[in-house]
Amino acid sequence: MESAVILQFDDIVKSYPGVLALNHVSLDVRKGEIHALVGENGAGKSTLIKCCTGAVPPTGGTITVNGKKFSSFTPKISAGNGIVAIYQEFNLVGELSVAENIFLGRAIRRGVIVDKKAMHDRAQDIFNRLSLKIDPDELVKNLAVGYQQLVEIAKALSQNARILIMDEPTAPLTKNEVGILFSIIEKLKEQGMSILYISHRMDEIFKLSDRITILRDGTKIKTLNTKDTNADELIKCMVGRSLNEKFPVRNSVPSSRVILSADHLCGNGLTDVSFKIYGGEILGFAGLIGSGRTETAQILFGIKKKKSGKIFMNGREISPESPREAMECGIALVPEDRKQQGALLEMSIHNNITLAVLHKLSVFGIIKKKETEKMSESFRKKLAIKTPSLDQLVKNLSGGNQQKVVVAKWLAANPDLIILDEPTRGIDVGAKYEIYKLMNSLVEEGKTILMISSEMEELIGMADRIVVLSEGRVTGTVSKDCFSQEIIMKYASRVRDKE
């Protein structure tokens, strides 16, 4: 016997100027069900959950929750009916503590005084349930991206939700953290909680969900029982075509010329990092959160200073003190956090793409409008950025298309070495394939890529070699003919020898 429907969308329409984001979408979520929502970036997933939480009002249609029908939905109505969302992009205040973030807007009080100890203790209880070592008094801005995501999850769990919406919750998490999250989700399901789960990771979808709804271009394609379908069918429904390969074939091999070498780098959390990157190579960086992958990229790009060690670029010693100096040396960085570090969300796509090269597209301070427009349009086509206009604000794009804009911005600078930090985080399978093809085309043209990724399959599928870091040092380098998840995880889990 099927469980009762607890949440239902009927003919939901959402339109923006020039864009029909949702086109008469109908689906339901049952009590105690994990219902997966899948589709390419721009398919309408994020818009649908924003309608559900009251973040944006639907243009048409109705939402029924707990048997009550609404034609307009507000955050107050949503929260009052036990709906809590964990968005792909964080909603945290960096200057506040972890506990203060978890109870933001719902501070525990003793009379008129905020009871910080009670909030600390409640937060600690949640982390104990999650088996996580996070200090409730730590400022959120001091946490790595993965731990910030875990704070979002704790915040949602503190609100006693009956309907939990999870938008790419595992994107920045380590394998161990993902396992903890999955066990929590299963417990919540057993307790009767309904979960609307959005993810691009097929293994997660098939491991967790009971049913799957596919969206494409704002339209519902179909809803399937998870046990009655497979990944190939889902991908075909999502992208409107079959993807015969997850990783495209590359028609080139790295040269023997060293583009960049790092010798015994220390500082910014690093204790001993040495490696070389060859021309036309994709070098993968593997490791757990806090291993030193991003910290190395920050030193190479001049964001942070090294304490000791040397960096050589094309045979010349360099020591970039700023991103501008790194760019002049031929280095570009696509950061892992596109919202905070990569894109200017309140600016247009066109202005974001050309931002890093305006000095090259100007004469006496006057911007060459035709050249900038031509450049923006070429990257829009090359990266298949879904937008009705290059004047669209980046904040109005889906997460995956925002990432494409950030990639385009740095490609426009025409660097020799491109550092891609989690380049496909929060991007669907179709868009990932486009990014992979772009990476291959770049190295085939002679460029070099340093790819930092938490996805083991991605590293193995795309890299020529993989450098593994743990606790701020290189613990192993794996050649392509020796790639295996086991050996990479062995190096990634290796701890520093005790003195």
C-alpha positions in Angstrom: 0.0 0.0 0.0 1.4 3.4 -1.0 2.1 6.0 1.6 0.0 9.2 1.8 1.0 12.1 -0.3 2.5 14.8 1.9 3.7 17.3 -0.7 2.2 17.9 -4.1 2.9 20.3 -7.0 0.1 20.8 -9.5 0.8 22.6 -12.9 3.6 24.8 -11.4 4.6 27.6 -13.8 7.5 30.0 -13.1 8.4 32.6 -15.7 11.1 35.2 -15.8 11.7 37.9 -18.5 12.6 35.8 -21.6 12.7 32.5 -19.7 10.1 29.9 -18.8 11.8 28.2 -15.9 9.0 25.8 -15.0 6.4 24.7 -17.6 3.3 23.2 -15.8 5.3 20.8 -13.6 3.3 18.3 -11.5 4.7 15.7 -9.0 4.1 14.4 -5.5 6.2 13.4 -2.6 4.9 10.7 -0.2 5.3 10.3 3.6 8.5 8.5 4.4 9.8 8.6 0.8 13.1 9.7 -0.6 12.1 11.3 -3.9 15.0 12.2 -6.2 14.8 15.1 -8.6 17.2 15.0 -11.5 18.0 17.0 -14.6 20.7 19.1 -16.3 21.6 22.5 -14.9 18.9 24.8 -16.1 16.3 22.1 -16.1 14.3 23.8 -13.3 15.2 21.8 -10.2 16.4 24.8 -8.2 13.5 26.9 -9.3 11.0 24.2 -8.2 12.5 23.9 -4.7 12.6 27.7 -4.3 8.9 27.7 -5.1 8.5 25.1 -2.4 10.3 27.1 0.2 8.6 30.3 -0.7 11.9 31.9 -1.9 10.2 32.7 -5.2 6.5 32.8 -5.9 5.2 30.5 -8.7 3.6 32.3 -11.6 0.9 29.7 -11.7 -0.3 26.4 -10.3 -0.8 25.2 -6.7 1.3 23.5 -3.9 -0.5 21.2 -1.5 1.3 20.4 1.8 -0.2 18.4 4.6 -3.5 18.4 2.9 -3.7 22.2 2.6 -3.6 23.8 -0.9 -1.8 27.1 -1.6 -1.7 29.1 -4.8 1.0 31.4 -3.3 3.7 30.2 -1.1 5.8 32.2 1.4 8.8 31.3 3.5 6.6 31.6 6.6 4.0 29.2 5.1 6.7 26.8 4.0 8.5 26.7 7.4 5.2 26.5 9.2 4.4 23.3 7.4 7.7 21.7 8.3 9.6 22.2 5.0 13.3 22.8 5.4 15.8 23.1 2.5 19.6 22.7 2.3 20.6 24.6 -0.8 23.5 23.8 -3.0 24.9 27.3 -2.2 25.4 28.0 1.5 23.3 30.4 3.6 25.7 31.0 6.4 27.1 34.1 8.2 30.9 33.8 8.3 31.4 36.2 11.2 29.1 34.2 13.5 29.9 31.0 15.3 28.7 27.5 14.2 26.1 27.4 17.0 24.8 30.9 16.2 24.5 29.9 12.5 22.6 26.7 13.4 20.0 28.7 15.4 20.1 31.8 13.2 16.7 33.6 13.5 15.7 31.0 16.2 18.0 31.9 19.0 17.4 30.0 22.3 16.7 32.6 25.0 16.5 32.7 28.7 14.0 35.5 29.1 15.3 38.3 26.9 18.9 37.1 27.0 20.3 34.8 24.3 21.4 31.5 25.9 24.6 30.8 24.1 25.5 27.8 26.3 22.1 26.2 25.4 22.8 26.8 21.7 26.3 25.4 22.1 25.0 22.3 23.8 22.2 21.7 21.3 24.7 22.1 18.4 27.1 19.7 20.1 24.3 17.2 20.4 23.6 17.4 16.7 27.3 16.9 15.9 27.5 14.0 18.2 24.6 12.4 16.3 26.6 13.0 13.1 29.8 11.7 14.6 31.5 15.0 13.5 34.3 16.9 15.2 33.2 20.5 14.8 33.6 23.1 17.5 30.2 24.9 18.0 32.1 28.1 19.0 34.3 28.2 15.9 33.6 31.0 13.4 32.0 29.6 10.2 34.4 31.7 8.1 37.3 29.6 9.5 35.8 26.3 8.3 36.6 24.5 5.0 33.8 24.4 2.4 33.0 20.8 3.3 32.5 21.6 7.0 30.4 24.6 6.1 28.0 22.2 4.2 27.8 20.0 7.3 26.8 23.1 9.4 23.9 23.6 6.9 22.8 20.0 7.4 23.0 20.4 11.2 20.9 23.6 10.9 18.2 21.8 9.0 18.1 18.9 11.4 17.7 21.3 14.3 14.4 22.5 12.9 12.5 19.2 13.2 11.6 19.2 9.6 8.8 16.9 8.3 9.8 17.5 4.6 13.5 17.9 4.0 14.8 19.2 0.6 18.5 18.4 0.0 20.2 20.1 -3.0 23.5 18.4 -3.8 24.3 17.9 -0.1 27.3 15.6 -0.7 29.0 17.8 -3.3 31.9 18.9 -1.0 31.9 16.0 1.4 34.6 13.3 1.8 33.7 9.6 1.4 33.5 9.2 5.2 31.3 12.2 5.6 29.0 11.0 2.8 28.6 7.7 4.6 27.6 9.5 7.8 25.1 11.6 5.8 23.6 8.5 4.1 23.1 6.8 7.5 21.3 9.9 8.8 19.0 10.1 5.7 18.1 6.4 6.2 17.2 7.0 9.9 15.1 10.0 9.0 13.2 8.0 6.4 12.5 5.3 9.0 11.1 7.9 11.3 8.6 9.0 8.5 10.4 12.0 7.2 9.9 12.8 3.5 13.0 13.9 1.5 13.2 15.6 -1.8 16.7 14.8 -2.9 18.5 16.6 -5.7 21.8 15.2 -7.0 23.8 14.7 -10.2 25.5 11.6 -8.8 23.8 8.5 -10.1 25.2 6.2 -7.5 23.5 8.3 -4.8 20.2 8.4 -6.6 20.1 4.6 -6.9 21.3 4.0 -3.4 18.9 6.3 -1.6 15.8 7.1 -3.6 12.4 5.3 -3.9 11.2 7.3 -6.9 12.9 9.6 -9.4 11.4 12.6 -11.3 13.3 13.9 -14.4 13.1 17.6 -15.5 14.4 18.9 -18.8 14.2 22.5 -19.9 11.6 23.3 -17.2 9.3 20.5 -18.2 8.7 17.2 -16.3 9.7 14.3 -18.5 8.5 11.5 -16.3 8.5 9.9 -12.8 10.0 6.4 -12.4 10.3 3.9 -9.6 14.0 3.7 -8.9 14.0 -0.1 -8.9 12.5 -0.1 -12.4 15.1 2.1 -14.2 18.8 2.5 -14.7 21.4 5.2 -15.2 21.4 5.0 -19.0 17.6 5.6 -19.1 17.9 8.5 -16.7 20.7 10.2 -18.6 18.8 9.8 -21.9 15.7 11.4 -20.3 17.8 14.2 -18.8 19.8 15.3 -21.8 17.5 14.0 -24.6 20.3 11.8 -26.0 22.6 9.0 -24.9 26.0 9.5 -23.5 28.1 6.6 -24.6 31.1 7.6 -22.5 31.4 9.3 -19.2 34.8 10.6 -20.1 35.7 11.6 -23.7 38.7 10.2 -25.5 41.7 12.5 -25.7 43.8 12.6 -28.8 47.0 13.8 -27.4 49.7 12.9 -24.8 51.7 15.2 -22.5 55.1 16.4 -23.6 58.3 16.0 -21.7 58.6 19.7 -21.1 58.1 20.8 -17.5 55.6 23.7 -17.3 55.6 24.2 -13.6 57.5 22.6 -10.7 57.1 23.1 -7.0 59.9 22.2 -4.7 59.3 21.7 -1.0 56.5 24.3 -0.6 55.7 25.2 3.0 53.2 27.7 4.4 49.4 28.2 4.3 49.0 24.8 5.9 51.6 23.0 3.7 54.5 21.2 5.3 56.2 19.7 2.2 54.7 19.8 -1.3 56.8 19.0 -4.4 55.5 18.1 -7.8 56.0 18.7 -11.5 53.4 19.4 -14.3 54.2 18.7 -17.9 53.0 20.5 -21.0 49.7 19.2 -22.3 49.1 17.2 -19.1 46.1 17.0 -16.8 47.6 16.5 -13.4 45.1 15.4 -10.8 45.2 16.5 -7.1 43.6 14.0 -4.7 43.2 14.1 -1.0 40.6 14.5 1.8 39.3 17.9 2.9 42.1 19.8 4.6 44.8 17.8 2.9 46.4 20.8 1.2 45.0 20.7 -2.3 43.3 24.1 -2.3 46.1 25.5 -0.1 48.6 24.6 -2.8 46.5 26.3 -5.5 46.3 29.5 -3.4 50.1 29.7 -3.2 50.5 29.1 -6.9 48.0 31.8 -7.7 49.4 34.4 -5.3 46.4 34.4 -2.9 48.5 33.2 0.0 52.3 33.4 0.5 54.6 30.5 0.9 57.0 30.4 3.8 59.7 28.5 2.0 60.3 26.4 -1.1 60.5 27.4 -4.8 58.2 27.6 -7.8 59.4 27.4 -11.4 57.2 28.3 -14.3 58.6 27.5 -17.8 62.0 27.2 -16.3 62.0 30.6 -14.5 61.6 30.9 -10.8 58.5 32.8 -9.8 57.0 33.9 -6.5 53.6 35.5 -7.2 52.5 37.9 -4.5 49.0 38.4 -6.0 46.6 36.9 -8.5 47.6 39.6 -11.0 51.3 38.6 -10.8 50.2 34.9 -11.2 48.2 35.8 -14.3 51.3 37.6 -15.7 53.2 34.4 -15.2 50.6 32.5 -17.2 48.6 30.9 -14.3 44.8 31.0 -13.9 42.6 29.6 -11.1 39.0 28.5 -11.2 38.2 28.4 -7.4 36.0 25.8 -5.7 33.5 28.3 -4.3 32.0 30.0 -7.4 29.6 32.1 -5.4 32.1 33.7 -3.0 35.3 33.6 -5.0 34.5 32.9 -8.7 31.7 35.0 -10.0 30.3 38.5 -9.5 26.7 37.5 -9.1 25.3 41.0 -9.5 27.0 41.5 -12.8 26.1 40.3 -16.3 27.5 37.2 -17.9 29.2 39.4 -20.5 30.9 41.5 -17.8 32.0 38.4 -15.8 33.6 36.6 -18.9 35.6 39.7 -19.9 36.5 40.9 -16.4 40.0 39.4 -16.3 41.0 40.7 -19.7 39.5 44.2 -19.9 43.0 45.7 -19.9 43.7 43.8 -23.1 40.4 44.9 -24.7 40.8 48.6 -24.0 42.6 51.5 -25.7 43.3 54.5 -23.4 40.8 53.3 -21.0 38.0 52.9 -23.6 36.6 49.4 -23.9 36.4 47.9 -27.4 32.7 46.9 -27.1 32.5 44.8 -30.3 35.6 42.7 -29.3 34.3 42.1 -25.8 30.9 41.1 -27.1 32.5 38.8 -29.7 34.6 37.1 -26.9 31.6 36.6 -24.6 29.5 35.1 -27.3 32.3 32.7 -28.4 32.6 31.4 -24.8 28.9 31.2 -24.4 28.7 28.8 -27.4 31.9 26.9 -26.5 30.7 26.1 -23.0 27.0 25.9 -23.9 26.0 28.4 -21.3 22.2 28.4 -21.1 20.9 32.0 -21.1 18.5 34.1 -23.2 21.0 36.9 -23.2 24.6 37.7 -22.2 23.1 40.7 -20.3 21.5 38.2 -17.9 22.8 38.6 -14.3 24.9 35.6 -13.2 22.8 35.3 -10.0 19.8 34.3 -12.1 21.7 31.3 -13.7 21.6 27.8 -12.4 24.6 26.6 -10.4 26.2 24.7 -13.3 25.9 27.7 -15.7 27.4 30.0 -13.1 30.4 27.6 -13.0 30.7 27.7 -16.7 30.8 31.5 -16.6 33.7 31.3 -14.1 35.6 28.9 -16.3 35.0 31.1 -19.3 36.4 34.1 -17.5 39.7 32.5 -16.9 39.9 30.8 -20.3 39.6 34.3 -21.8 42.9 35.2 -20.1 44.6 32.5 -22.3 46.8 31.1 -19.5 49.5 28.4 -19.9 48.5 26.6 -16.7 44.8 26.4 -15.6 44.1 25.3 -12.1 40.6 23.9 -11.8 39.5 23.4 -8.2 36.4 21.1 -8.1 35.5 22.1 -11.7 32.3 20.0 -11.9 31.0 20.5 -8.4 27.2 20.7 -8.5 27.1 20.1 -12.3 25.0 17.5 -14.0 26.3 14.6 -16.1 25.6 16.4 -19.4 27.4 19.6 -18.4 30.2 17.6 -16.9 30.8 15.9 -20.2 31.0 19.3 -21.9 33.6 20.5 -19.3 35.6 17.3 -19.8 35.6 17.8 -23.6 36.7 21.4 -23.1 39.5 20.2 -20.8 40.6 17.7 -23.4 40.5 20.4 -26.2 42.6 22.7 -24.1 45.4 20.2 -23.4 45.3 19.1 -27.1 46.0 22.7 -27.9 49.1 22.5 -25.7 47.7 24.0 -22.4 48.3 22.4 -19.1 45.7 21.7 -16.3 46.0 21.1 -12.6 42.7 19.5 -11.6 41.7 19.3 -7.9 38.7 17.0 -7.4 37.0 15.1 -4.6 35.4 12.7 -7.1 37.6 9.7 -7.5 36.0 8.5 -10.7 36.6 12.0 -12.2 40.3 12.0 -11.3 40.8 8.5 -12.7 38.8 9.2 -15.8 40.5 12.5 -16.7 44.0 12.7 -15.2 47.3 11.6 -16.7 48.9 11.4 -13.2 47.5 11.9 -9.8 49.4 13.5 -6.9 47.9 12.6 -3.5 48.2 14.9 -0.5 47.5 14.3 3.2 48.0 16.8 6.1 49.8 19.4 4.0 52.3 17.1 2.2 52.6 14.9 -0.9 52.1 11.3 0.2 52.2 9.6 -3.2 52.1 10.1 -7.0 50.2 7.5 -9.1 50.8 7.0 -12.8 47.8 6.3 -15.2 48.6 2.6 -15.6 48.5 2.2 -11.8 45.2 4.1 -11.1 42.9 2.5 -8.6 40.7 3.9 -5.9 42.3 1.7 -3.3 45.9 3.0 -3.8 44.7 6.6 -4.0 42.7 6.3 -0.8 45.7 4.6 0.9 47.9 7.6 0.2 45.1 10.1 1.0 44.6 8.4 4.4 48.3 8.3 5.3 49.1 10.4 8.4 52.3 12.1 9.3 54.7 10.0 11.2 54.8 10.9 14.8 58.0 12.6 16.1 
